[in-house]
Amino acid sequence: MLDALTKEFGPNPHAFFWILQQETPNPNLHAARQREIWRDTLKDFDWFQPFLADAELVAITDNGDLMFTIPAGTLYCNPRSDDYEIYPISPGEFLRSCRTLNSRILPPDL
């Protein structure tokens, strides 16, 4: 999925998201490393418990927001405020339509 998203949107969609990569020298974008870090960080958050087993981190932002794929679609969250939103669409569709989504987390000028 990561390769397909990168192929369609490039590594930095909307100059806001950074799609994680399977192979990269940049530890901040290395998929396995970031998934481990964020899973360990979020495992103690009550709101994240229902997603812990199935959530796969797909992208991060410069300000620390996270985008996960989950069975129900896409989970987008701001872990600094425990604010999250679930969209019943794939991460690709989320990236295609994020400028028009009614979101309390996404920057209004995206």
The first five atom37 places (N, CA, C, CB, O) and aatype in JSON, in Angstrom:
{
  "aatype": [12, 10, 3, 0, 10, 16, 11, 6, 13, 7, 14, 2, 14, 8, 0, 13, 13, 17, 9, 10, 5, 5, 6, 16, 14, 2, 14, 2, 10, 8, 0, 0, 1, 5, 1, 6, 9, 17, 1, 3, 16, 10, 11, 3, 13, 3, 17, 13, 5, 14, 13, 10, 0, 3, 0, 6, 10, 19, 0, 9, 16, 3, 2, 7, 3, 10, 12, 13, 16, 9, 14, 0, 7, 16, 10, 18, 4, 2, 14, 1, 15, 3, 3, 18, 6, 9, 18, 14, 9, 15, 14, 7, 6, 13, 10, 1, 15, 4, 1, 16, 10, 2, 15, 1, 9, 10, 14, 14, 3, 10],
  "atom_mask": [
    [1, 1, 1, 1, 1],
    [1, 1, 1, 1, 1],
    [1, 1, 1, 1, 1],
    [1, 1, 1, 1, 1],
    [1, 1, 1, 1, 1],
    [1, 1, 1, 1, 1],
    [1, 1, 1, 1, 1],
    [1, 1, 1, 1, 1],
    [1, 1, 1, 1, 1],
    [1, 1, 1, 0, 1],
    [1, 1, 1, 1, 1],
    [1, 1, 1, 1, 1],
    [1, 1, 1, 1, 1],
    [1, 1, 1, 1, 1],
    [1, 1, 1, 1, 1],
    [1, 1, 1, 1, 1],
    [1, 1, 1, 1, 1],
    [1, 1, 1, 1, 1],
    [1, 1, 1, 1, 1],
    [1, 1, 1, 1, 1],
    [1, 1, 1, 1, 1],
    [1, 1, 1, 1, 1],
    [1, 1, 1, 1, 1],
    [1, 1, 1, 1, 1],
    [1, 1, 1, 1, 1],
    [1, 1, 1, 1, 1],
    [1, 1, 1, 1, 1],
    [1, 1, 1, 1, 1],
    [1, 1, 1, 1, 1],
    [1, 1, 1, 1, 1],
    [1, 1, 1, 1, 1],
    [1, 1, 1, 1, 1],
    [1, 1, 1, 1, 1],
    [1, 1, 1, 1, 1],
    [1, 1, 1, 1, 1],
    [1, 1, 1, 1, 1],
    [1, 1, 1, 1, 1],
    [1, 1, 1, 1, 1],
    [1, 1, 1, 1, 1],
    [1, 1, 1, 1, 1],
    [1, 1, 1, 1, 1],
    [1, 1, 1, 1, 1],
    [1, 1, 1, 1, 1],
    [1, 1, 1, 1, 1],
    [1, 1, 1, 1, 1],
    [1, 1, 1, 1, 1],
    [1, 1, 1, 1, 1],
    [1, 1, 1, 1, 1],
    [1, 1, 1, 1, 1],
    [1, 1, 1, 1, 1],
    [1, 1, 1, 1, 1],
    [1, 1, 1, 1, 1],
    [1, 1, 1, 1, 1],
    [1, 1, 1, 1, 1],
    [1, 1, 1, 1, 1],
    [1, 1, 1, 1, 1],
    [1, 1, 1, 1, 1],
    [1, 1, 1, 1, 1],
    [1, 1, 1, 1, 1],
    [1, 1, 1, 1, 1],
    [1, 1, 1, 1, 1],
    [1, 1, 1, 1, 1],
    [1, 1, 1, 1, 1],
    [1, 1, 1, 0, 1],
    [1, 1, 1, 1, 1],
    [1, 1, 1, 1, 1],
    [1, 1, 1, 1, 1],
    [1, 1, 1, 1, 1],
    [1, 1, 1, 1, 1],
    [1, 1, 1, 1, 1],
    [1, 1, 1, 1, 1],
    [1, 1, 1, 1, 1],
    [1, 1, 1, 0, 1],
    [1, 1, 1, 1, 1],
    [1, 1, 1, 1, 1],
    [1, 1, 1, 1, 1],
    [1, 1, 1, 1, 1],
    [1, 1, 1, 1, 1],
    [1, 1, 1, 1, 1],
    [1, 1, 1, 1, 1],
    [1, 1, 1, 1, 1],
    [1, 1, 1, 1, 1],
    [1, 1, 1, 1, 1],
    [1, 1, 1, 1, 1],
    [1, 1, 1, 1, 1],
    [1, 1, 1, 1, 1],
    [1, 1, 1, 1, 1],
    [1, 1, 1, 1, 1],
    [1, 1, 1, 1, 1],
    [1, 1, 1, 1, 1],
    [1, 1, 1, 1, 1],
    [1, 1, 1, 0, 1],
    [1, 1, 1, 1, 1],
    [1, 1, 1, 1, 1],
    [1, 1, 1, 1, 1],
    [1, 1, 1, 1, 1],
    [1, 1, 1, 1, 1],
    [1, 1, 1, 1, 1],
    [1, 1, 1, 1, 1],
    [1, 1, 1, 1, 1],
    [1, 1, 1, 1, 1],
    [1, 1, 1, 1, 1],
    [1, 1, 1, 1, 1],
    [1, 1, 1, 1, 1],
    [1, 1, 1, 1, 1],
    [1, 1, 1, 1, 1],
    [1, 1, 1, 1, 1],
    [1, 1, 1, 1, 1],
    [1, 1, 1, 1, 1],
    [1, 1, 1, 1, 1]
  ],
  "atom_positions": [
    [[0.8, -1.19, 0.0], [0.0, 0.0, 0.0], [0.85, 1.27, 0.0], [-0.92, -0.01, 1.19], [0.53, 2.23, -0.7]],
    [[1.93, 1.28, 0.78], [2.77, 2.48, 0.86], [3.36, 2.84, -0.5], [3.89, 2.28, 1.88], [3.4, 4.01, -0.88]],
    [[3.83, 1.83, -1.22], [4.41, 2.09, -2.55], [3.35, 2.64, -3.5], [5.01, 0.8, -3.14], [3.63, 3.57, -4.26]],
    [[2.14, 2.09, -3.45], [1.06, 2.57, -4.32], [0.69, 4.0, -3.98], [-0.17, 1.66, -4.2], [0.46, 4.81, -4.88]],
    [[0.62, 4.33, -2.7], [0.29, 5.71, -2.31], [1.39, 6.67, -2.75], [0.1, 5.81, -0.78], [1.1, 7.76, -3.25]],
    [[2.65, 6.27, -2.57], [3.76, 7.12, -2.99], [3.75, 7.31, -4.5], [5.1, 6.51, -2.54], [4.02, 8.4, -4.99]],
    [[3.44, 6.25, -5.23], [3.4, 6.35, -6.69], [2.3, 7.32, -7.13], [3.16, 4.97, -7.32], [2.5, 8.11, -8.05]],
    [[1.14, 7.26, -6.48], [0.03, 8.12, -6.87], [0.19, 9.56, -6.4], [-1.25, 7.56, -6.34], [-0.13, 10.49, -7.14]],
    [[0.66, 9.75, -5.18], [0.66, 11.09, -4.58], [2.05, 11.7, -4.4], [-0.01, 11.03, -3.26], [2.16, 12.89, -4.09]],
    [[3.11, 10.91, -4.6], [4.45, 11.37, -4.28], [4.69, 11.19, -2.79], [0.0, 0.0, 0.0], [3.78, 10.82, -2.06]],
    [[5.92, 11.44, -2.34], [6.24, 11.18, -0.93], [5.64, 12.18, 0.05], [7.72, 11.16, -0.76], [5.55, 11.9, 1.25]],
    [[5.22, 13.35, -0.45], [4.78, 14.43, 0.45], [3.47, 15.05, -0.06], [5.88, 15.52, 0.57], [3.46, 16.21, -0.49]],
    [[2.36, 14.28, -0.02], [1.09, 14.79, -0.54], [0.65, 16.09, 0.13], [0.01, 13.76, -0.37], [0.74, 16.25, 1.35]],
    [[0.19, 17.01, -0.69], [-0.32, 18.31, -0.24], [0.73, 19.11, 0.54], [-1.56, 18.12, 0.61], [0.39, 20.05, 1.26]],
    [[1.99, 18.73, 0.41], [3.08, 19.38, 1.16], [2.78, 19.38, 2.65], [3.31, 20.82, 0.66], [3.18, 20.29, 3.37]],
    [[2.05, 18.35, 3.11], [1.65, 18.26, 4.52], [1.9, 16.86, 5.06], [0.18, 18.64, 4.68], [2.46, 16.71, 6.15]],
    [[1.49, 15.84, 4.33], [1.66, 14.45, 4.76], [2.99, 13.91, 4.25], [0.49, 13.58, 4.25], [3.48, 14.32, 3.21]],
    [[3.56, 12.98, 5.0], [4.72, 12.23, 4.57], [4.35, 10.76, 4.61], [5.98, 12.54, 5.47], [4.13, 10.2, 5.68]],
    [[4.29, 10.14, 3.44], [3.97, 8.73, 3.38], [5.2, 7.94, 3.83], [3.53, 8.31, 1.94], [6.31, 8.17, 3.35]],
    [[4.99, 7.02, 4.75], [6.09, 6.21, 5.25], [6.61, 5.3, 4.15], [5.65, 5.39, 6.47], [5.89, 4.96, 3.21]],
    [[7.87, 4.91, 4.28], [8.53, 4.09, 3.27], [9.08, 2.82, 3.93], [9.67, 4.88, 2.57], [9.52, 2.85, 5.07]],
    [[9.04, 1.72, 3.18], [9.59, 0.45, 3.68], [11.12, 0.52, 3.76], [9.16, -0.72, 2.78], [11.72, 0.01, 4.71]],
    [[11.72, 1.13, 2.77], [13.18, 1.24, 2.71], [13.56, 2.7, 2.55], [13.77, 0.38, 1.54], [13.3, 3.31, 1.51]],
    [[14.16, 3.26, 3.57], [14.63, 4.65, 3.51], [15.71, 4.84, 4.56], [13.46, 5.65, 3.71], [15.63, 4.26, 5.65]],
    [[16.71, 5.66, 4.26], [17.71, 5.96, 5.28], [17.19, 6.95, 6.32], [18.97, 6.51, 4.63], [17.83, 7.14, 7.36]],
    [[16.05, 7.59, 6.05], [15.49, 8.56, 6.98], [14.67, 7.84, 8.05], [14.61, 9.59, 6.22], [13.6, 7.31, 7.74]],
    [[15.14, 7.8, 9.29], [14.42, 7.08, 10.34], [13.03, 7.67, 10.63], [15.24, 7.06, 11.61], [12.16, 6.97, 11.14]],
    [[12.85, 8.94, 10.32], [11.55, 9.58, 10.57], [10.48, 9.13, 9.58], [11.7, 11.08, 10.5], [9.29, 9.33, 9.82]],
    [[10.9, 8.52, 8.47], [9.95, 8.05, 7.47], [9.99, 6.54, 7.28], [10.21, 8.72, 6.14], [9.3, 6.0, 6.41]],
    [[10.78, 5.85, 8.08], [10.91, 4.4, 7.96], [9.67, 3.75, 8.58], [12.22, 3.89, 8.66], [9.41, 3.89, 9.78]],
    [[8.91, 3.03, 7.75], [7.61, 2.5, 8.15], [7.68, 1.62, 9.4], [7.02, 1.72, 7.02], [6.94, 1.86, 10.36]],
    [[8.54, 0.63, 9.42], [8.59, -0.28, 10.56], [8.99, 0.45, 11.84], [9.58, -1.42, 10.28], [8.41, 0.21, 12.9]],
    [[9.96, 1.33, 11.74], [10.42, 2.07, 12.92], [9.32, 2.99, 13.46], [11.67, 2.89, 12.58], [9.06, 3.01, 14.67]],
    [[8.68, 3.74, 12.59], [7.64, 4.66, 13.03], [6.41, 3.92, 13.56], [7.24, 5.58, 11.88], [5.8, 4.36, 14.54]],
    [[6.06, 2.81, 12.93], [4.92, 2.03, 13.43], [5.18, 1.53, 14.84], [4.63, 0.83, 12.5], [4.3, 1.58, 15.7]],
    [[6.39, 1.06, 15.09], [6.75, 0.58, 16.42], [6.71, 1.72, 17.44], [8.15, -0.07, 16.4], [6.15, 1.57, 18.53]],
    [[7.28, 2.85, 17.09], [7.31, 4.0, 18.0], [5.9, 4.45, 18.34], [8.09, 5.17, 17.37], [5.57, 4.63, 19.51]],
    [[5.06, 4.62, 17.31], [3.72, 5.17, 17.57], [2.8, 4.15, 18.2], [3.11, 5.67, 16.29], [1.95, 4.51, 19.01]],
    [[2.94, 2.89, 17.86], [2.12, 1.86, 18.51], [2.45, 1.83, 20.0], [2.36, 0.46, 17.86], [1.55, 1.77, 20.84]],
    [[3.74, 1.88, 20.33], [4.15, 1.88, 21.73], [3.67, 3.15, 22.44], [5.67, 1.77, 21.84], [3.27, 3.09, 23.6]],
    [[3.71, 4.28, 21.75], [3.27, 5.55, 22.34], [1.77, 5.56, 22.59], [3.66, 6.72, 21.43], [1.31, 6.01, 23.64]],
    [[1.0, 5.08, 21.63], [-0.46, 5.19, 21.7], [-1.14, 4.05, 22.44], [-1.02, 5.28, 20.33], [-2.32, 4.15, 22.75]],
    [[-0.43, 2.98, 22.74], [-1.07, 1.81, 23.34], [-1.73, 2.11, 24.68], [-0.05, 0.71, 23.52], [-2.66, 1.4, 25.07]],
    [[-1.28, 3.12, 25.38], [-1.86, 3.45, 26.69], [-2.98, 4.48, 26.61], [-0.78, 3.97, 27.59], [-3.57, 4.84, 27.63]],
    [[-3.29, 4.96, 25.41], [-4.36, 5.93, 25.23], [-5.69, 5.17, 25.11], [-4.11, 6.82, 23.97], [-5.83, 4.3, 24.25]],
    [[-6.64, 5.48, 25.97], [-7.93, 4.78, 25.96], [-8.61, 4.84, 24.6], [-8.85, 5.37, 27.02], [-9.17, 3.84, 24.14]],
    [[-8.56, 5.99, 23.95], [-9.26, 6.14, 22.68], [-8.65, 5.26, 21.59], [-9.24, 7.59, 22.24], [-9.34, 4.92, 20.63]],
    [[-7.36, 4.89, 21.72], [-6.69, 4.1, 20.7], [-6.87, 2.59, 20.9], [-5.21, 4.43, 20.68], [-6.6, 1.82, 19.98]],
    [[-7.3, 2.17, 22.07], [-7.43, 0.74, 22.37], [-8.22, -0.05, 21.33], [-8.07, 0.58, 23.71], [-7.79, -1.13, 20.95]],
    [[-9.37, 0.45, 20.85], [-10.12, -0.34, 19.86], [-9.38, -0.54, 18.53], [-11.45, 0.33, 19.59], [-9.74, -1.42, 17.75]],
    [[-8.37, 0.26, 18.27], [-7.66, 0.22, 16.99], [-6.29, -0.45, 17.09], [-7.5, 1.61, 16.45], [-5.66, -0.73, 16.06]],
    [[-5.83, -0.69, 18.28], [-4.45, -1.13, 18.52], [-4.06, -2.37, 17.7], [-4.25, -1.42, 19.99], [-2.97, -2.4, 17.13]],
    [[-4.91, -3.35, 17.63], [-4.56, -4.6, 16.95], [-4.47, -4.45, 15.43], [-5.58, -5.66, 17.28], [-3.66, -5.11, 14.79]],
    [[-5.29, -3.57, 14.85], [-5.4, -3.51, 13.39], [-4.84, -2.26, 12.73], [-6.81, -3.63, 13.02], [-4.65, -2.25, 11.51]],
    [[-4.57, -1.23, 13.48], [-4.13, 0.03, 12.89], [-2.71, -0.09, 12.32], [-4.18, 1.17, 13.93], [-1.79, -0.55, 13.0]],
    [[-2.56, 0.33, 11.08], [-1.25, 0.37, 10.43], [-0.95, 1.81, 10.05], [-1.19, -0.56, 9.18], [-1.68, 2.41, 9.26]],
    [[0.1, 2.36, 10.6], [0.49, 3.74, 10.31], [0.89, 3.86, 8.85], [1.64, 4.2, 11.23], [1.71, 3.09, 8.35]],
    [[0.32, 4.85, 8.17], [0.55, 5.06, 6.75], [1.34, 6.34, 6.5], [-0.78, 5.11, 6.0], [2.24, 6.36, 5.66]],
    [[1.0, 7.4, 7.23], [1.64, 8.7, 6.99], [1.69, 9.5, 8.28], [0.88, 9.49, 5.9], [0.91, 9.29, 9.2]],
    [[2.64, 10.41, 8.3], [2.78, 11.35, 9.41], [2.85, 12.75, 8.81], [4.05, 11.04, 10.28], [3.03, 12.92, 7.61]],
    [[2.7, 13.75, 9.66], [2.83, 15.12, 9.19], [3.97, 15.8, 9.96], [1.5, 15.9, 9.37], [4.44, 15.29, 10.98]],
    [[4.39, 16.94, 9.47], [5.45, 17.68, 10.15], [5.05, 18.08, 11.56], [5.82, 18.92, 9.35], [5.9, 18.23, 12.44]],
    [[3.75, 18.26, 11.79], [3.32, 18.67, 13.13], [2.9, 17.49, 14.0], [2.18, 19.65, 13.03], [2.37, 17.69, 15.09]],
    [[3.14, 16.27, 13.52], [2.92, 15.09, 14.35], [1.57, 14.42, 14.24], [0.0, 0.0, 0.0], [1.3, 13.49, 14.99]],
    [[0.72, 14.85, 13.33], [-0.53, 14.15, 13.11], [-0.22, 12.82, 12.44], [-1.52, 14.99, 12.24], [0.8, 12.67, 11.77]],
    [[-1.11, 11.85, 12.63], [-0.89, 10.5, 12.14], [-2.08, 10.03, 11.32], [-0.64, 9.53, 13.31], [-3.23, 10.34, 11.64]],
    [[-1.8, 9.28, 10.26], [-2.85, 8.69, 9.44], [-2.64, 7.18, 9.43], [-2.85, 9.28, 7.98], [-1.58, 6.7, 9.02]],
    [[-3.65, 6.43, 9.87], [-3.62, 4.98, 9.93], [-4.65, 4.41, 8.98], [-3.87, 4.48, 11.35], [-5.68, 5.02, 8.72]],
    [[-4.37, 3.22, 8.47], [-5.4, 2.45, 7.83], [-5.95, 1.49, 8.89], [-4.86, 1.68, 6.56], [-5.18, 0.89, 9.64]],
    [[-7.26, 1.37, 8.94], [-7.94, 0.46, 9.87], [-9.02, -0.28, 9.06], [-8.57, 1.25, 11.1], [-9.36, 0.15, 7.96]],
    [[-9.54, -1.38, 9.59], [-10.56, -2.1, 8.82], [-11.75, -1.23, 8.41], [-11.06, -3.26, 9.63], [-12.34, -1.45, 7.35]],
    [[-12.11, -0.25, 9.22], [-13.25, 0.61, 8.9], [-12.91, 1.74, 7.94], [-13.81, 1.2, 10.17], [-13.8, 2.47, 7.52]],
    [[-11.63, 1.89, 7.57], [-11.24, 2.95, 6.64], [-9.94, 3.62, 7.05], [0.0, 0.0, 0.0], [-8.89, 2.99, 7.07]],
    [[-10.02, 4.9, 7.36], [-8.85, 5.7, 7.71], [-9.06, 6.38, 9.05], [-8.55, 6.75, 6.61], [-10.1, 6.99, 9.29]],
    [[-8.07, 6.26, 9.91], [-8.06, 6.94, 11.2], [-7.05, 8.06, 11.09], [-7.73, 5.96, 12.38], [-5.88, 7.82, 10.78]],
    [[-7.49, 9.28, 11.35], [-6.6, 10.44, 11.33], [-6.6, 11.02, 12.72], [-7.04, 11.51, 10.26], [-7.67, 11.26, 13.29]],
    [[-5.43, 11.27, 13.3], [-5.41, 11.73, 14.68], [-4.3, 12.73, 14.96], [-5.27, 10.57, 15.61], [-3.29, 12.81, 14.26]],
    [[-4.55, 13.48, 16.01], [-3.58, 14.39, 16.59], [-3.27, 13.82, 17.96], [-4.11, 15.89, 16.66], [-4.02, 14.07, 18.91]],
    [[-2.19, 13.05, 18.1], [-1.93, 12.39, 19.38], [-1.59, 13.36, 20.52], [-0.81, 11.42, 19.22], [-1.61, 12.97, 21.69]],
    [[-1.29, 14.59, 20.2], [-0.99, 15.55, 21.24], [-2.25, 16.0, 21.97], [-0.28, 16.75, 20.65], [-2.18, 16.44, 23.12]],
    [[-3.4, 15.89, 21.32], [-4.65, 16.33, 21.94], [-5.66, 15.21, 22.11], [-5.26, 17.43, 21.12], [-6.77, 15.45, 22.58]],
    [[-5.29, 13.99, 21.74], [-6.21, 12.85, 21.78], [-7.4, 13.03, 20.85], [-6.71, 12.63, 23.18], [-8.42, 12.36, 21.0]],
    [[-7.29, 13.92, 19.9], [-8.37, 14.16, 18.95], [-8.18, 13.23, 17.76], [-8.4, 15.65, 18.5], [-7.08, 13.12, 17.21]],
    [[-9.25, 12.57, 17.35], [-9.15, 11.67, 16.2], [-10.46, 11.66, 15.43], [-8.79, 10.25, 16.65], [-11.52, 12.02, 15.95]],
    [[-10.36, 11.25, 14.18], [-11.51, 11.14, 13.3], [-11.36, 9.86, 12.5], [-11.63, 12.39, 12.36], [-10.25, 9.46, 12.14]],
    [[-12.47, 9.22, 12.22], [-12.49, 8.02, 11.41], [-13.3, 8.32, 10.16], [-13.08, 6.8, 12.19], [-14.41, 8.84, 10.22]],
    [[-12.72, 7.98, 9.02], [-13.38, 8.17, 7.74], [-13.57, 6.8, 7.09], [-12.56, 9.13, 6.81], [-12.61, 6.04, 7.02]],
    [[-14.76, 6.48, 6.62], [-15.01, 5.16, 6.03], [-14.52, 5.08, 4.58], [-16.5, 4.84, 6.08], [-15.23, 4.6, 3.69]],
    [[-13.3, 5.54, 4.37], [-12.69, 5.54, 3.04], [-11.23, 5.1, 3.19], [-12.78, 6.96, 2.36], [-10.67, 5.17, 4.28]],
    [[-10.65, 4.64, 2.11], [-9.25, 4.18, 2.14], [-8.31, 5.37, 2.34], [-8.9, 3.43, 0.83], [-8.7, 6.52, 2.13]],
    [[-7.07, 5.1, 2.75], [-6.09, 6.2, 2.85], [-5.91, 6.95, 1.53], [-4.74, 5.64, 3.3], [-5.74, 8.16, 1.53]],
    [[-5.95, 6.24, 0.41], [-5.82, 6.91, -0.89], [-6.98, 7.87, -1.13], [0.0, 0.0, 0.0], [-6.77, 9.01, -1.56]],
    [[-8.19, 7.41, -0.86], [-9.36, 8.29, -1.03], [-9.3, 9.45, -0.04], [-10.66, 7.49, -0.84], [-9.7, 10.57, -0.37]],
    [[-8.81, 9.19, 1.16], [-8.64, 10.26, 2.15], [-7.7, 11.34, 1.59], [-8.08, 9.69, 3.48], [-8.01, 12.53, 1.68]],
    [[-6.57, 10.92, 1.02], [-5.63, 11.89, 0.47], [-6.23, 12.63, -0.73], [-4.33, 11.2, 0.06], [-5.97, 13.82, -0.91]],
    [[-7.02, 11.93, -1.54], [-7.67, 12.59, -2.68], [-8.68, 13.62, -2.23], [-8.34, 11.56, -3.57], [-8.86, 14.64, -2.91]],
    [[-9.35, 13.38, -1.12], [-10.47, 14.25, -0.73], [-10.23, 15.06, 0.54], [-11.69, 13.43, -0.55], [-11.14, 15.74, 1.0]],
    [[-9.04, 15.0, 1.13], [-8.83, 15.65, 2.43], [-9.04, 17.16, 2.4], [-7.45, 15.35, 2.93], [-9.33, 17.76, 3.43]],
    [[-8.89, 17.77, 1.25], [-9.11, 19.21, 1.18], [-10.58, 19.58, 1.29], [-8.55, 19.76, -0.12], [-10.92, 20.73, 1.56]],
    [[-11.46, 18.6, 1.08], [-12.89, 18.89, 1.15], [-13.58, 18.2, 2.32], [-13.56, 18.49, -0.14], [-14.79, 18.35, 2.48]],
    [[-12.86, 17.44, 3.12], [-13.46, 16.77, 4.27], [-13.8, 17.79, 5.35], [-12.52, 15.69, 4.83], [-13.1, 18.78, 5.52]],
    [[-14.87, 17.53, 6.05], [-15.24, 18.37, 7.18], [-14.49, 17.84, 8.41], [-16.81, 18.35, 7.42], [-14.97, 16.95, 9.1]],
    [[-13.3, 18.39, 8.66], [-12.42, 17.9, 9.71], [-12.16, 18.97, 10.75], [-11.11, 17.41, 9.11], [-12.01, 20.15, 10.43]],
    [[-12.11, 18.53, 12.01], [-11.71, 19.46, 13.08], [-10.22, 19.45, 13.29], [-12.43, 19.12, 14.39], [-9.69, 20.3, 14.0]],
    [[-9.51, 18.48, 12.68], [-8.08, 18.33, 12.91], [-7.24, 18.86, 11.75], [-7.75, 16.89, 13.15], [-6.24, 19.54, 11.96]],
    [[-7.66, 18.55, 10.54], [-6.88, 19.0, 9.37], [-6.79, 20.52, 9.32], [-7.49, 18.47, 8.06], [-7.76, 21.2, 9.63]],
    [[-5.64, 21.04, 8.94], [-5.53, 22.5, 8.83], [-6.52, 23.05, 7.79], [-4.08, 22.9, 8.44], [-6.7, 22.45, 6.73]],
    [[-7.16, 24.15, 8.09], [-8.14, 24.7, 7.15], [-7.53, 25.17, 5.83], [-8.87, 25.84, 7.8], [-8.23, 25.29, 4.83]],
    [[-6.24, 25.45, 5.84], [-5.59, 25.95, 4.62], [-4.87, 24.86, 3.85], [-4.61, 27.05, 4.97], [-4.01, 25.15, 3.01]],
    [[-5.21, 23.59, 4.11], [-4.55, 22.47, 3.44], [-4.74, 22.5, 1.95], [-5.05, 21.16, 3.99], [-4.25, 21.62, 1.25]]
  ]
}
